[in-house]
Amino acid sequence: MKKLSQEELKSALFEMGENALVASRLLATAPSALKNECIEMTAKVIEQDKDHIISENQKDIDAAIKNGLSKAMIDRLRLDETRVEDMVRGLRQIVSLEDPVGEILSSTVRPNGLEIRKISVPIGVIAIIYESRPNVTIDSAALCLKAGNAVILRGGSEAINSNLALVHCITKACQEAVLDRNAVQLIPWTDREAVSVMLKMNQYIDLVIPRGGENLIRKVVAESAIPVIKHYKGVCHIYIDKNCNFKMALNLIENAKCQRPGTCNAAEHLLIHNEIADKIAPKIAERLLPRGVELRGDNIFCGLVKEAKPVTDNEWYEEYNDLILSSRVVPDLDSAIAHINKYGSRHSDCVVTNDKQTAEQFMAQVDSAVVYHNASTRFTDGFEFGMGAEIGISTDKIHARGPMGLKELTSYKYLVYGSGQERK
């Protein structure tokens, strides 16, 4: 696709915004059956076009390898049969979910006879800016459609072939279902200027959701004239309490670190109660070193595990997105909580303990979107939470927090029914 001049780019993006706004007003009152038909049709088209999608994705993989992208980025970018099937499964789970639009959230009758209802409504037009992961294209489109929102997608240049192939499937499904094809649009230009222009289009776009690395998200927040829901990074912790099941602790550490280290819900840092450090630290090394994990730690941990490298103070803020785990030995629960609240990113943190009071204190005092007791942080995911898929994971506190599914893609308004009441 030819490079556009700045004026041409701005004109094209404004046209996309206008089309999205029109589509969003039609979608706002679209019946659930029509939205579900479109999403189910998308699943069918993806199944039919699976080989083409994987072929287009391979072009992106080849370019990513040539351009020296990290292993974590290439893993996020890759589509194989299993991941395509996961997308299809996610779409069909979204179809099965209850439509959140029009739900009566509260209802009251005032002394003067006014009936006031608070109902959920679509947000309107949502812009999703993301890197690498092409599955975000499908998850975002389907969730926005089901919640009655139009969406403008801006994927990374590294996934342009994959995203174009996937959006073609959605457009085809919209046409089959007789739904406005502009309900889902992908910005096909990889110019960075396109993002800067879009972030000023507050006359068309109601909400921006960036998904990607910290630098991308900070750029979006700095430039946007539109409200942004975000998480900067996933600095996730596991705290191993003195009263824990060692086998469970080792299993959870391995799963949270190794199952998919490039994700934002993978564990990056480990805190160990000092009363069990000498017993469990060598077992952690025995479990993780054969998996290729690089162990780093404070002075105490390095004294217990000879293979561990010293960790710097700044690293406690680090999201590795790799097979690296840093460990600190702490004197008590309060110290673990204080460490997490200082260095964490308010994403997902876990306590492994058999003590109910310890678990309750940890879960109450750790200020994160998702707090676990005896479960892997890898479950912080819309699909795993039963949302069908997710639009992202928010570490904000307003308007949504944690995995964002259908309900988090709605706002609300008040309907007031009267019989001639006048204010005195």
C-alpha positions in Angstrom: 0.0 0.0 0.0 1.4 3.4 -1.0 2.6 5.9 1.6 0.0 8.7 2.1 0.8 12.3 2.6 -0.1 13.8 6.0 -3.2 15.4 4.6 -4.3 12.2 2.8 -3.7 10.2 5.9 -5.7 12.6 8.0 -8.6 12.7 5.5 -8.7 8.9 5.3 -8.7 8.5 9.1 -11.4 11.1 9.5 -13.5 9.1 7.0 -12.9 6.0 9.0 -14.0 7.8 12.1 -17.2 9.1 10.5 -18.0 5.6 9.2 -17.4 4.1 12.6 -19.6 6.7 14.3 -22.5 5.9 11.9 -22.0 2.1 12.4 -21.9 2.5 16.2 -25.3 4.2 16.3 -26.8 1.3 14.3 -25.1 -1.3 16.5 -26.3 0.4 19.7 -29.8 -0.9 19.0 -28.9 -4.1 17.0 -30.7 -7.2 18.4 -28.5 -9.8 20.1 -29.4 -12.4 17.4 -27.9 -10.2 14.6 -24.7 -9.6 16.6 -24.4 -13.3 17.4 -25.0 -14.2 13.8 -22.1 -12.0 12.7 -19.7 -13.4 15.4 -20.7 -17.0 14.5 -20.2 -16.3 10.8 -16.7 -14.8 11.6 -15.8 -18.1 13.3 -17.0 -20.1 10.2 -15.1 -17.8 7.8 -11.9 -18.1 9.9 -12.2 -21.9 9.8 -12.6 -21.8 6.0 -9.7 -19.4 5.6 -7.4 -21.0 8.2 -4.6 -22.0 5.7 -4.6 -18.6 4.2 -4.4 -16.9 7.6 -1.5 -19.1 8.7 0.2 -18.4 5.3 -0.1 -14.7 5.7 1.1 -14.9 9.3 4.2 -16.8 8.2 5.1 -13.7 6.1 5.0 -11.7 9.3 7.1 -14.3 11.1 9.7 -14.4 8.4 9.9 -10.5 8.4 10.1 -10.5 12.3 13.0 -13.0 12.3 14.8 -10.9 9.6 14.3 -7.7 11.6 15.6 -9.3 14.8 12.5 -9.2 16.9 12.8 -10.8 20.3 11.7 -14.4 20.9 8.9 -13.1 23.1 7.6 -10.9 20.3 7.8 -13.6 17.7 5.9 -16.0 20.1 3.1 -13.4 20.5 3.0 -12.9 16.7 2.8 -16.6 15.7 -0.4 -18.2 14.6 -0.6 -22.0 14.2 -3.6 -24.3 13.9 -4.0 -24.5 17.7 -4.1 -20.7 18.1 -6.5 -20.3 15.2 -8.7 -22.9 16.8 -8.5 -21.0 20.1 -9.7 -17.9 18.3 -12.7 -19.8 16.9 -13.5 -21.3 20.3 -13.3 -17.8 21.9 -15.7 -16.4 19.3 -18.2 -19.1 20.0 -17.9 -18.6 23.7 -18.7 -14.9 23.1 -21.8 -15.9 21.2 -23.0 -18.0 24.2 -22.5 -15.1 26.6 -25.4 -12.9 27.7 -25.7 -9.6 25.9 -24.9 -6.8 28.4 -26.6 -4.1 26.5 -29.9 -2.9 28.0 -29.4 -4.6 31.3 -31.3 -2.8 34.1 -28.5 -2.0 36.6 -30.8 -0.3 39.1 -34.4 1.0 39.4 -36.0 3.3 41.9 -39.2 5.3 42.3 -38.8 8.7 43.9 -41.4 10.2 46.3 -42.7 12.4 43.5 -43.5 9.3 41.4 -40.5 9.6 39.0 -39.2 6.2 38.0 -35.4 6.2 37.4 -33.7 3.3 35.7 -30.0 2.9 35.2 -29.3 0.7 32.1 -26.1 -0.5 30.4 -25.4 1.0 27.0 -22.5 0.6 24.5 -19.6 3.0 24.9 -19.8 3.9 21.2 -16.6 3.9 19.1 -13.5 2.2 20.6 -10.0 2.4 19.2 -7.7 -0.5 20.0 -3.9 0.0 19.5 -1.8 -3.1 19.9 1.4 -4.8 19.0 2.3 -8.2 17.6 -0.6 -10.4 18.8 -3.0 -11.0 15.8 -5.5 -12.8 18.1 -6.2 -9.3 19.6 -7.8 -8.4 16.2 -10.4 -11.1 16.6 -11.0 -10.8 20.3 -11.4 -7.1 20.2 -13.7 -7.1 17.2 -16.0 -9.8 18.6 -16.2 -8.3 22.1 -16.9 -4.8 20.7 -19.5 -6.1 18.3 -21.3 -8.1 21.0 -21.3 -5.0 23.4 -22.7 -2.9 20.6 -19.6 -0.8 19.8 -17.9 0.0 16.6 -14.1 -0.5 16.7 -11.1 0.9 14.8 -8.1 -1.4 15.1 -4.5 -0.3 14.7 -2.2 -3.3 14.9 1.6 -3.3 14.8 3.4 -3.2 11.5 5.0 -6.5 12.4 1.5 -8.2 12.1 0.1 -6.3 9.1 -0.4 -9.4 6.9 -2.0 -11.4 9.6 -4.3 -8.6 10.7 -5.5 -7.8 7.1 -6.3 -11.5 6.6 -8.3 -11.7 9.9 -10.2 -8.4 9.3 -11.1 -9.7 5.8 -12.9 -12.6 7.6 -14.8 -10.2 9.8 -15.8 -7.9 7.0 -17.0 -10.9 5.0 -19.0 -12.1 8.1 -20.6 -8.6 8.5 -21.7 -8.6 4.9 -23.2 -12.1 5.3 -25.0 -11.1 8.4 -26.2 -7.8 6.9 -24.4 -5.7 9.5 -22.6 -2.5 8.7 -19.1 -3.5 7.5 -17.7 -0.4 9.1 -18.4 -1.8 12.5 -14.9 -3.2 12.4 -12.2 -1.3 10.6 -8.4 -1.9 10.5 -6.0 1.0 9.8 -4.0 -0.5 6.9 -1.2 2.0 7.0 1.8 1.3 9.2 2.9 4.9 9.5 3.3 6.0 13.1 1.7 9.3 12.2 -1.6 7.4 11.9 -1.7 6.7 15.6 -1.0 10.4 16.5 -3.8 11.5 14.2 -6.3 8.9 15.6 -5.5 9.9 19.2 -6.9 13.4 18.5 -10.1 12.2 16.9 -12.3 12.7 20.0 -15.2 13.9 17.8 -15.5 10.3 16.6 -13.8 8.0 19.2 -15.0 7.6 22.8 -12.3 5.3 24.2 -8.8 4.2 23.4 -7.4 0.8 24.7 -3.7 0.3 24.0 -2.3 -3.2 24.3 1.5 -3.7 24.0 4.8 -2.7 25.6 5.2 0.0 28.1 6.7 2.5 25.6 3.6 2.2 23.4 1.2 2.6 26.2 3.0 5.7 27.6 3.1 7.2 24.2 -0.7 6.7 23.8 -1.4 8.2 27.2 0.8 11.2 26.6 -0.7 12.0 23.2 -4.4 11.1 23.5 -7.2 13.6 23.7 -9.5 10.6 24.3 -9.9 8.6 27.6 -7.5 5.7 27.8 -7.8 2.4 29.7 -4.3 0.8 30.1 -1.8 -1.3 31.9 1.8 -0.3 31.5 3.4 -3.7 32.3 2.8 -7.0 34.2 5.2 -7.2 37.1 3.7 -10.2 38.8 4.8 -11.8 42.1 4.5 -15.0 43.9 5.0 -15.0 47.7 5.9 -18.3 49.3 4.7 -18.3 52.9 6.4 -20.3 55.6 3.2 -22.3 56.0 2.9 -23.7 52.4 2.8 -27.0 50.6 6.2 -27.2 49.0 5.0 -29.4 46.1 2.2 -26.9 45.3 4.6 -24.0 45.6 7.1 -25.5 43.1 4.4 -26.4 40.7 2.8 -22.9 40.7 6.2 -21.2 40.4 7.1 -23.4 37.3 3.7 -22.8 35.7 3.6 -19.1 36.3 7.1 -18.6 35.0 7.6 -21.2 32.3 4.2 -22.0 30.7 4.3 -18.8 28.6 7.0 -16.4 29.8 6.3 -13.7 27.2 2.8 -12.9 28.6 1.9 -10.1 31.0 0.5 -12.5 33.6 3.7 -14.6 33.9 5.5 -14.4 37.2 8.6 -12.2 37.2 9.5 -12.1 40.9 9.5 -14.5 43.8 9.3 -13.6 47.5 10.2 -16.3 50.0 9.7 -16.4 53.8 13.1 -16.6 55.5 12.1 -19.5 57.7 11.8 -21.9 54.7 14.3 -20.2 52.3 17.1 -22.7 52.9 14.8 -25.6 52.3 12.9 -24.4 49.2 15.4 -22.3 47.3 17.5 -25.3 46.2 14.3 -27.1 45.1 13.4 -24.1 43.1 16.7 -24.3 41.3 16.4 -28.0 40.7 12.9 -27.4 39.2 13.7 -24.3 37.1 17.3 -24.5 35.9 16.5 -27.6 33.6 13.7 -25.5 32.1 16.3 -22.9 31.0 15.3 -20.3 33.6 17.9 -17.8 34.6 17.8 -17.3 38.4 18.6 -14.0 40.0 18.3 -13.0 43.6 19.2 -11.0 46.6 22.3 -11.8 48.7 20.5 -14.4 50.8 19.0 -16.2 47.8 22.4 -16.1 45.9 24.0 -17.7 49.0 21.5 -20.6 48.8 21.6 -21.1 45.0 25.1 -20.9 43.6 23.8 -20.6 40.0 21.8 -17.4 40.9 23.1 -14.0 39.7 22.8 -10.9 41.9 19.8 -8.7 41.2 20.0 -4.9 41.1 17.5 -2.7 42.9 16.0 -1.4 39.7 15.3 -5.0 38.5 12.5 -5.4 41.0 10.4 -3.1 38.8 11.3 -5.2 35.7 9.0 -7.1 33.5 11.3 -9.6 31.9 8.9 -11.3 29.4 11.5 -14.1 29.3 12.8 -17.1 31.2 14.3 -15.0 34.0 13.1 -15.0 37.7 14.3 -12.8 40.5 13.9 -13.9 44.1 14.1 -12.1 47.4 14.0 -13.6 50.9 11.7 -11.6 53.2 11.3 -11.8 57.0 7.5 -11.8 57.1 4.1 -11.3 55.4 4.1 -7.5 55.9 7.5 -7.2 54.1 6.2 -9.2 51.2 3.1 -7.1 50.9 5.1 -3.9 51.1 7.5 -5.1 48.4 4.7 -5.9 46.0 2.9 -2.7 46.6 6.1 -0.8 45.9 7.6 -2.6 43.0 4.6 -4.3 41.4 2.4 -3.0 38.6 -1.0 -3.7 40.1 -1.5 -6.6 37.7 -1.6 -10.1 39.3 0.1 -11.4 42.4 -0.2 -14.7 44.3 0.3 -16.0 47.9 1.0 -19.7 48.4 0.0 -20.6 51.9 -2.0 -23.1 54.0 -2.8 -20.4 56.5 -6.2 -18.8 56.0 -5.4 -15.6 57.9 -2.2 -15.1 56.0 -4.1 -15.5 52.7 -6.9 -13.1 53.8 -4.4 -10.4 54.8 -2.4 -10.8 51.6 -5.5 -10.6 49.4 -6.9 -7.6 51.2 -3.7 -5.6 51.4 -2.1 -6.2 48.0 -3.3 -3.4 45.7 -3.5 -5.4 42.4 -6.3 -6.0 39.9 -6.1 -9.7 40.5 -4.9 -11.4 43.7 -4.5 -15.2 44.0 -4.4 -17.7 46.8 -2.7 -21.0 45.8 -3.2 -20.5 42.0 -1.0 -19.5 39.1 -1.0 -15.9 38.0 -1.3 -17.2 34.4 -5.1 -17.4 34.9 -5.5 -13.6 34.6 -7.1 -13.8 31.2 -10.6 -13.1 29.9 -11.0 -16.6 28.5 -10.0 -18.3 31.7 -12.3 -15.9 33.7 -15.3 -17.1 31.5 -15.5 -13.9 29.5 -15.1 -15.6 26.2 -12.1 -13.5 25.4 -10.8 -10.2 26.7 -10.2 -6.7 25.3 -7.2 -6.3 27.6 -6.2 -6.3 31.2 -6.6 -3.0 33.0 -4.5 -1.9 36.0 -6.5 1.3 36.2 -9.2 1.7 38.9 -11.6 3.7 36.7 -13.6 2.6 34.6 -12.5 -1.1 34.5 -10.0 -3.2 36.4 -8.5 -6.6 35.6 -9.6 -8.7 32.5 -12.0 -6.6 30.5 -14.9 -8.6 28.9 -18.3 -7.6 27.6 -19.6 -5.8 30.7 -16.5 -3.6 30.8 -17.2 -2.5 27.2 -20.4 -0.8 28.2 -21.3 2.4 29.9 -24.7 3.4 31.3 -27.4 6.0 31.1 -30.5 6.9 33.1 -34.0 6.5 31.8 -36.5 8.7 33.8 -40.2 8.0 33.4 -42.6 10.6 34.6 -46.2 11.7 34.5 -45.9 15.4 34.3 -43.7 16.1 37.3 -42.2 19.6 37.6 -39.4 20.6 40.0 -40.4 23.0 42.7 
